Amino acid sequence: MVRHVIVWKLKDEYASEKADDIKAGIKEGLEDLSGKIPGLRDIRVYTKPLASSNCDLMLDSLFDDEESLKGYSVNPLHVNVADNKVRPFVSQRSCMDFEV
């Protein structure tokens, strides 16, 4: 199994009242991929960081193996969510993939 974790920081212009709507859209878009992409076992987006955090939201997903993760990254359903609900709104992205 491979875990894929991403943390994002929203662009400064979205750090106001728009932030909740943007984070909800990202969460809905990514979590809706559950059951639709081969090898994707679990996908969760966390949108309510504590004040001590230095990011705005986190993706925690689990895949059968590294090949499944690679397939997810280019799957048109995922690419659509990333291009329309994530990338336009984030300024920073950090990722860690690891075997579990």
Secondary structure, DSSP 4 states (H G I P E B T S, - for coil): -EEEEEEEEE-GGGSSTHHHHHHHHHHHHHHTTTTTSTTEEEEEEE----TT-SSSEEEEEEESSHHHHHHHHH-HHHHHHIIIIITTTEEEEEEEEEE-
